[in-house]
Amino acid sequence: MQTKILYTQNLKLATTLCTYGVPFRKDEPLRIIEDSDNGNKKSVFFFFEDTPDGLGQKLIDKWEQGWEGITDYDDPLAYCRAVLENRERLLDMMHNSTPLVKKQFGKTYLLISKNATPELRKKLAKYL
């Protein structure tokens, strides 16, 4: 019996396939392609060997249906998808948040927005 090779560029789907135990292809688990005609933009392809029962293809088919394909929210696939999408939301929040800068003065600390004006920094520093 010939092994069916599956592939995806979707990192969330690749992560889910791994979680379910669908094995990576032994001789070529992933391939990165740089497009020299598009500013060397990279594309990543993940390759898997489907299981004898076709689990990998079933997961891909269900994943591609989106949330509409999940009718049972207690299905582990629903949890995988929710975790991965929530992680993306948290990363977006982190990347879009303005950091605070911590400055120590003796035993006292000042936390001030990285975007604070020099005037505000100077004004706050005099209270320490």
KAQUI-V263705 format. One record per run of one state. SS is the DSSP state (helix for helix, strand for strand, loop for the rest). FROM is the first residue (numbers start at 0). LEN is the number of residues. If there is no record, write none. Layout:
ss={SS SS}
from={FROM FROM}
len={LEN LEN}
This chain:
ss={loop strand loop helix loop strand loop strand loop strand loop helix loop helix loop helix loop strand loop strand loop helix loop}
from={0 4 8 10 19 23 24 29 35 40 49 54 64 65 69 75 96 99 105 107 113 117 125}
len={4 4 2 9 4 1 5 6 5 9 5 10 1 4 6 21 3 6 2 6 4 8 3}
